[in-house]
Amino acid sequence: NMMLDLQVPALSAEYRRVAEGGSDAEADIATRACTALSELAPAPGEMWLRPGGAEAACAFCVRLMSQQLANRSLQVAACRALASLLPAVPVDASEGQAAVELLAAAMRRHSQCPDVLEAACWALAGSMAMRQDLQAVASSNGASEEVVASMRRFQGAGSEVEDLQTWACGALASLSASNPTQQAAIAGSRGIDAILTAMRLHVDNVRLQHMACGALSNLAANNLNNQAAIAAGGGIDVILQAMQSHPDETTVLQSAIAALWCLVKNNPEHRTLVTRARGVEYIVNAVQSHPYDAELKAMASGALQVLVPGLGEALAGGAQSQRQGP
């Protein structure tokens, strides 16, 4: 076999300038534009953009991101803009799919920059759930693997690290929602271990515990392999620790109970483990402490019907009587 020795010319100064993101002035203007878009984008549930407005704004952000891929500040601003814009993009719109590709590219290009990683995870967390079109693009571009890698790369104390870990858990929850392919990919990249590590390191962080329990719930849903991996990694104790540490935070309690429910569904062994770990007691205490929270009560009733058949309905009836009074 012979190998050709190709004489590749050096990059021209003009090409290098374009490849590295253009002038500082251009990058600054682009960053400001993305920041303005993130501030002007509709809040969840608002629909004031004209038809096609979200797609056009996404395409604008994508163009700037691709032109300024090396610019850290612009990538942060663009990711934050996409976090607000992507939920408003219609299903199967090419602009949304291109945006997901650029989010994954930003994570790869800036793998040592926690602010870029956090912003990209934030965008993924708010846009992937129940969007099979976007989940498919994320899967083909290795987004879940990038999220897990960022969690493993940045651990320890500090608000910047905690924010990254929090939104990374949110991204994994969103990516794995009703998606067996992503469930397997995240588990295969040791995402379950990364989530449990984050929960152990940041016990006092309410938002992180909430999102992490949500991620465990979606990963365990109808997936026996992931159920086994979570339990083997000490996940049941970690979830119950979150409930014990945050008895007044209904968001944490609800997502933790959902995770327990997904772990014990069609799994007698895990039902025994949760019961022995006083999981039933934790769930009952949560409902009794928050008798007027309908969503929490409904989640607890479902979990208890699996753990102790009949108890969920009895508890729901007791809460109803307490609300009505004598």
C-alpha positions as a Python dict, from the first residue, in 0.01 Angstrom:
ca = {
    (1, 'N'): (0, 0, 0),
    (2, 'M'): (119, 349, -81),
    (3, 'M'): (22, 665, 98),
    (4, 'L'): (10, 988, -99),
    (5, 'D'): (192, 1281, 57),
    (6, 'L'): (-47, 1564, -20),
    (7, 'Q'): (88, 1917, 1),
    (8, 'V'): (-198, 2106, 168),
    (9, 'P'): (-161, 2485, 149),
    (10, 'A'): (-191, 2691, 464),
    (11, 'L'): (-518, 2864, 541),
    (12, 'S'): (-543, 3214, 407),
    (13, 'A'): (-577, 3495, 659),
    (14, 'E'): (-922, 3583, 520),
    (15, 'Y'): (-1050, 3227, 548),
    (16, 'R'): (-911, 3191, 900),
    (17, 'R'): (-1089, 3513, 1005),
    (18, 'V'): (-1422, 3383, 875),
    (19, 'A'): (-1373, 3036, 1022),
    (20, 'E'): (-1292, 3179, 1363),
    (21, 'G'): (-1601, 3395, 1371),
    (22, 'G'): (-1529, 3727, 1201),
    (23, 'S'): (-1435, 4053, 1366),
    (24, 'D'): (-1493, 4144, 1728),
    (25, 'A'): (-1740, 4412, 1623),
    (26, 'E'): (-1945, 4164, 1420),
    (27, 'A'): (-1946, 3918, 1708),
    (28, 'D'): (-2055, 4187, 1953),
    (29, 'I'): (-2347, 4293, 1734),
    (30, 'A'): (-2451, 3931, 1684),
    (31, 'T'): (-2435, 3867, 2060),
    (32, 'R'): (-2652, 4169, 2130),
    (33, 'A'): (-2904, 4058, 1871),
    (34, 'C'): (-2935, 3712, 2029),
    (35, 'T'): (-2966, 3865, 2375),
    (36, 'A'): (-3248, 4087, 2250),
    (37, 'L'): (-3424, 3787, 2098),
    (38, 'S'): (-3406, 3596, 2425),
    (39, 'E'): (-3565, 3891, 2605),
    (40, 'L'): (-3836, 3944, 2342),
    (41, 'A'): (-3927, 3580, 2284),
    (42, 'P'): (-4269, 3470, 2411),
    (43, 'A'): (-4301, 3313, 2753),
    (44, 'P'): (-4442, 2958, 2766),
    (45, 'G'): (-4808, 2967, 2665),
    (46, 'E'): (-4786, 3306, 2494),
    (47, 'M'): (-4853, 3312, 2121),
    (48, 'W'): (-4801, 3674, 2024),
    (49, 'L'): (-4546, 3602, 1750),
    (50, 'R'): (-4682, 3632, 1399),
    (51, 'P'): (-4711, 3307, 1201),
    (52, 'G'): (-4362, 3199, 1104),
    (53, 'G'): (-4202, 3437, 1351),
    (54, 'A'): (-4051, 3168, 1574),
    (55, 'E'): (-3909, 2984, 1274),
    (56, 'A'): (-3755, 3303, 1135),
    (57, 'A'): (-3603, 3394, 1472),
    (58, 'C'): (-3462, 3042, 1511),
    (59, 'A'): (-3311, 3055, 1163),
    (60, 'F'): (-3152, 3391, 1247),
    (61, 'C'): (-2995, 3250, 1565),
    (62, 'V'): (-2873, 2941, 1382),
    (63, 'R'): (-2708, 3153, 1114),
    (64, 'L'): (-2528, 3363, 1373),
    (65, 'M'): (-2420, 3057, 1571),
    (66, 'S'): (-2277, 2888, 1263),
    (67, 'Q'): (-2093, 3205, 1157),
    (68, 'Q'): (-1952, 3267, 1505),
    (69, 'L'): (-1904, 2914, 1632),
    (70, 'A'): (-1580, 2999, 1810),
    (71, 'N'): (-1727, 3296, 1997),
    (72, 'R'): (-1820, 3185, 2347),
    (73, 'S'): (-2036, 3483, 2443),
    (74, 'L'): (-2242, 3462, 2127),
    (75, 'Q'): (-2301, 3089, 2172),
    (76, 'V'): (-2432, 3152, 2524),
    (77, 'A'): (-2664, 3430, 2406),
    (78, 'A'): (-2790, 3227, 2109),
    (79, 'C'): (-2855, 2918, 2321),
    (80, 'R'): (-3057, 3126, 2565),
    (81, 'A'): (-3257, 3274, 2279),
    (82, 'L'): (-3327, 2928, 2141),
    (83, 'A'): (-3444, 2816, 2486),
    (84, 'S'): (-3730, 3063, 2450),
    (85, 'L'): (-3791, 3019, 2078),
    (86, 'L'): (-3778, 2643, 2023),
    (87, 'P'): (-4099, 2560, 2216),
    (88, 'A'): (-4288, 2791, 1978),
    (89, 'V'): (-4150, 2630, 1660),
    (90, 'P'): (-4402, 2397, 1488),
    (91, 'V'): (-4342, 2023, 1475),
    (92, 'D'): (-4113, 1908, 1192),
    (93, 'A'): (-4003, 2263, 1109),
    (94, 'S'): (-3655, 2254, 957),
    (95, 'E'): (-3555, 2564, 1156),
    (96, 'G'): (-3609, 2382, 1485),
    (97, 'Q'): (-3411, 2083, 1368),
    (98, 'A'): (-3123, 2302, 1254),
    (99, 'A'): (-3126, 2475, 1593),
    (100, 'V'): (-3086, 2143, 1775),
    (101, 'E'): (-2790, 2058, 1551),
    (102, 'L'): (-2624, 2387, 1646),
    (103, 'L'): (-2690, 2331, 2017),
    (104, 'A'): (-2502, 2001, 1996),
    (105, 'A'): (-2226, 2166, 1791),
    (106, 'A'): (-2188, 2441, 2052),
    (107, 'M'): (-2148, 2182, 2326),
    (108, 'R'): (-1879, 2001, 2130),
    (109, 'R'): (-1694, 2318, 2033),
    (110, 'H'): (-1703, 2463, 2386),
    (111, 'S'): (-1677, 2146, 2591),
    (112, 'Q'): (-1458, 2323, 2849),
    (113, 'C'): (-1693, 2621, 2896),
    (114, 'P'): (-1960, 2557, 3160),
    (115, 'D'): (-2159, 2867, 3067),
    (116, 'V'): (-2206, 2749, 2707),
    (117, 'L'): (-2288, 2397, 2823),
    (118, 'E'): (-2541, 2523, 3075),
    (119, 'A'): (-2714, 2747, 2819),
    (120, 'A'): (-2733, 2463, 2565),
    (121, 'C'): (-2872, 2226, 2828),
    (122, 'W'): (-3128, 2488, 2925),
    (123, 'A'): (-3246, 2505, 2563),
    (124, 'L'): (-3264, 2126, 2537),
    (125, 'A'): (-3450, 2096, 2868),
    (126, 'G'): (-3732, 2322, 2755),
    (127, 'S'): (-3784, 2192, 2404),
    (128, 'M'): (-3731, 1815, 2371),
    (129, 'A'): (-4013, 1659, 2575),
    (130, 'M'): (-4276, 1493, 2355),
    (131, 'R'): (-4111, 1635, 2042),
    (132, 'Q'): (-3999, 1325, 1857),
    (133, 'D'): (-3881, 1536, 1563),
    (134, 'L'): (-3635, 1727, 1780),
    (135, 'Q'): (-3541, 1423, 1988),
    (136, 'A'): (-3446, 1241, 1667),
    (137, 'V'): (-3215, 1524, 1561),
    (138, 'A'): (-3064, 1539, 1910),
    (139, 'S'): (-3003, 1165, 1897),
    (140, 'S'): (-2832, 1171, 1558),
    (141, 'N'): (-2609, 1458, 1672),
    (142, 'G'): (-2504, 1299, 2001),
    (143, 'A'): (-2670, 1561, 2220),
    (144, 'S'): (-2744, 1331, 2512),
    (145, 'E'): (-2384, 1207, 2515),
    (146, 'E'): (-2261, 1567, 2522),
    (147, 'V'): (-2492, 1646, 2813),
    (148, 'V'): (-2367, 1350, 3015),
    (149, 'A'): (-2005, 1429, 2932),
    (150, 'S'): (-2053, 1784, 3060),
    (151, 'M'): (-2195, 1652, 3387),
    (152, 'R'): (-1899, 1423, 3435),
    (153, 'R'): (-1650, 1694, 3340),
    (154, 'F'): (-1777, 1962, 3579),
    (155, 'Q'): (-1854, 1846, 3931),
    (156, 'G'): (-1811, 1992, 4276),
    (157, 'A'): (-1913, 2321, 4436),
    (158, 'G'): (-1992, 2659, 4286),
    (159, 'S'): (-2308, 2814, 4148),
    (160, 'E'): (-2192, 2783, 3787),
    (161, 'V'): (-2137, 2409, 3826),
    (162, 'E'): (-2468, 2363, 4008),
    (163, 'D'): (-2654, 2549, 3734),
    (164, 'L'): (-2492, 2329, 3470),
    (165, 'Q'): (-2575, 2011, 3661),
    (166, 'T'): (-2933, 2131, 3713),
    (167, 'W'): (-3008, 2206, 3350),
    (168, 'A'): (-2820, 1898, 3235),
    (169, 'C'): (-3060, 1689, 3446),
    (170, 'G'): (-3346, 1883, 3290),
    (171, 'A'): (-3209, 1815, 2942),
    (172, 'L'): (-3182, 1442, 3009),
    (173, 'A'): (-3537, 1439, 3143),
    (174, 'S'): (-3661, 1611, 2829),
    (175, 'L'): (-3455, 1400, 2588),
    (176, 'S'): (-3569, 1070, 2742),
    (177, 'A'): (-3939, 1153, 2770),
    (178, 'S'): (-4133, 873, 2598),
    (179, 'N'): (-3826, 789, 2389),
    (180, 'P'): (-3679, 437, 2428),
    (181, 'T'): (-3387, 520, 2198),
    (182, 'Q'): (-3278, 810, 2415),
    (183, 'Q'): (-3340, 609, 2732),
    (184, 'A'): (-3088, 354, 2608),
    (185, 'A'): (-2840, 614, 2481),
    (186, 'I'): (-2835, 805, 2809),
    (187, 'A'): (-2795, 488, 3013),
    (188, 'G'): (-2523, 367, 2777),
    (189, 'S'): (-2323, 686, 2828),
    (190, 'R'): (-2350, 641, 3208),
    (191, 'G'): (-2604, 918, 3239),
    (192, 'I'): (-2781, 748, 3529),
    (193, 'D'): (-2459, 753, 3732),
    (194, 'A'): (-2410, 1121, 3646),
    (195, 'I'): (-2761, 1210, 3766),
    (196, 'L'): (-2724, 1021, 4093),
    (197, 'T'): (-2383, 1180, 4153),
    (198, 'A'): (-2531, 1526, 4100),
    (199, 'M'): (-2810, 1452, 4345),
    (200, 'R'): (-2565, 1334, 4610),
    (201, 'L'): (-2336, 1634, 4564),
    (202, 'H'): (-2612, 1896, 4564),
    (203, 'V'): (-2869, 1768, 4812),
    (204, 'D'): (-2983, 2119, 4909),
    (205, 'N'): (-3047, 2241, 4554),
    (206, 'V'): (-3427, 2228, 4511),
    (207, 'R'): (-3436, 2278, 4136),
    (208, 'L'): (-3164, 2022, 4074),
    (209, 'Q'): (-3338, 1760, 4287),
    (210, 'H'): (-3665, 1830, 4107),
    (211, 'M'): (-3514, 1796, 3760),
    (212, 'A'): (-3297, 1500, 3853),
    (213, 'C'): (-3594, 1306, 3989),
    (214, 'G'): (-3778, 1392, 3668),
    (215, 'A'): (-3491, 1255, 3465),
    (216, 'L'): (-3485, 932, 3665),
    (217, 'S'): (-3860, 902, 3622),
    (218, 'N'): (-3844, 935, 3243),
    (219, 'L'): (-3545, 702, 3218),
    (220, 'A'): (-3717, 434, 3426),
    (221, 'A'): (-4058, 458, 3258),
    (222, 'N'): (-4141, 118, 3104),
    (223, 'N'): (-3771, 31, 3087),
    (224, 'L'): (-3667, -264, 3301),
    (225, 'N'): (-3297, -224, 3221),
    (226, 'N'): (-3291, 136, 3342),
    (227, 'Q'): (-3502, 50, 3643),
    (228, 'A'): (-3241, -208, 3740),
    (229, 'A'): (-2953, 35, 3678),
    (230, 'I'): (-3110, 307, 3893),
    (231, 'A'): (-3174, 68, 4180),
    (232, 'A'): (-2827, -85, 4153),
    (233, 'G'): (-2675, 264, 4174),
    (234, 'G'): (-2855, 339, 4499),
    (235, 'G'): (-3120, 546, 4325),
    (236, 'I'): (-3405, 453, 4559),
    (237, 'D'): (-3219, 586, 4862),
    (238, 'V'): (-3115, 899, 4672),
    (239, 'I'): (-3476, 972, 4571),
    (240, 'L'): (-3601, 920, 4926),
    (241, 'Q'): (-3321, 1146, 5052),
    (242, 'A'): (-3453, 1420, 4823),
    (243, 'M'): (-3799, 1380, 4977),
    (244, 'Q'): (-3658, 1385, 5329),
    (245, 'S'): (-3443, 1693, 5260),
    (246, 'H'): (-3725, 1893, 5097),
    (247, 'P'): (-4052, 1809, 5274),
    (248, 'D'): (-4198, 2152, 5195),
    (249, 'E'): (-4110, 2158, 4824),
    (250, 'T'): (-4401, 2005, 4636),
    (251, 'T'): (-4216, 2010, 4303),
    (252, 'V'): (-3944, 1786, 4448),
    (253, 'L'): (-4195, 1560, 4621),
    (254, 'Q'): (-4404, 1518, 4308),
    (255, 'S'): (-4113, 1433, 4079),
    (256, 'A'): (-3961, 1202, 4341),
    (257, 'I'): (-4288, 1012, 4381),
    (258, 'A'): (-4314, 989, 4002),
    (259, 'A'): (-3965, 837, 3993),
    (260, 'L'): (-4057, 583, 4259),
    (261, 'W'): (-4376, 496, 4070),
    (262, 'C'): (-4180, 433, 3749),
    (263, 'L'): (-3926, 222, 3938),
    (264, 'V'): (-4183, -10, 4098),
    (265, 'K'): (-4425, -45, 3807),
    (266, 'N'): (-4419, -408, 3686),
    (267, 'N'): (-4123, -468, 3915),
    (268, 'P'): (-4203, -670, 4232),
    (269, 'E'): (-3840, -666, 4345),
    (270, 'H'): (-3832, -287, 4349),
    (271, 'R'): (-4166, -271, 4526),
    (272, 'T'): (-4007, -467, 4807),
    (273, 'L'): (-3698, -243, 4811),
    (274, 'V'): (-3902, 78, 4824),
    (275, 'T'): (-4127, -57, 5097),
    (276, 'R'): (-3831, -170, 5309),
    (277, 'A'): (-3675, 174, 5268),
    (278, 'R'): (-3994, 330, 5412),
    (279, 'G'): (-4094, 469, 5076),
    (280, 'V'): (-4465, 422, 5148),
    (281, 'E'): (-4427, 623, 5467),
    (282, 'Y'): (-4251, 905, 5283),
    (283, 'I'): (-4525, 921, 5020),
    (284, 'V'): (-4807, 918, 5277),
    (285, 'N'): (-4634, 1190, 5479),
    (286, 'A'): (-4598, 1404, 5168),
    (287, 'V'): (-4971, 1387, 5093),
    (288, 'Q'): (-5068, 1451, 5453),
    (289, 'S'): (-4836, 1753, 5467),
    (290, 'H'): (-4984, 1899, 5147),
    (291, 'P'): (-5350, 1787, 5147),
    (292, 'Y'): (-5465, 2054, 4901),
    (293, 'D'): (-5212, 1983, 4626),
    (294, 'A'): (-5417, 1791, 4369),
    (295, 'E'): (-5126, 1701, 4140),
    (296, 'L'): (-4918, 1568, 4428),
    (297, 'K'): (-5211, 1367, 4559),
    (298, 'A'): (-5279, 1215, 4215),
    (299, 'M'): (-4914, 1114, 4172),
    (300, 'A'): (-4902, 964, 4521),
    (301, 'S'): (-5225, 776, 4466),
    (302, 'G'): (-5087, 613, 4153),
    (303, 'A'): (-4762, 512, 4321),
    (304, 'L'): (-4937, 378, 4628),
    (305, 'Q'): (-5178, 172, 4420),
    (306, 'V'): (-4874, -20, 4300),
    (307, 'L'): (-4695, -34, 4633),
    (308, 'V'): (-4997, -102, 4858),
    (309, 'P'): (-5310, -174, 4654),
    (310, 'G'): (-5608, 9, 4802),
    (311, 'L'): (-5407, 255, 5009),
    (312, 'G'): (-5393, 516, 4736),
    (313, 'E'): (-5770, 536, 4705),
    (314, 'A'): (-5815, 538, 5083),
    (315, 'L'): (-5564, 819, 5120),
    (316, 'A'): (-5729, 1021, 4843),
    (317, 'G'): (-6066, 974, 5009),
    (318, 'G'): (-5928, 1087, 5343),
    (319, 'A'): (-5784, 1401, 5190),
    (320, 'Q'): (-6118, 1473, 5022),
    (321, 'S'): (-6303, 1439, 5352),
    (322, 'Q'): (-6052, 1666, 5524),
    (323, 'R'): (-6111, 1930, 5259),
    (324, 'Q'): (-6489, 1915, 5291),
    (325, 'G'): (-6489, 1914, 5672),
    (326, 'P'): (-6752, 1762, 5899),
}
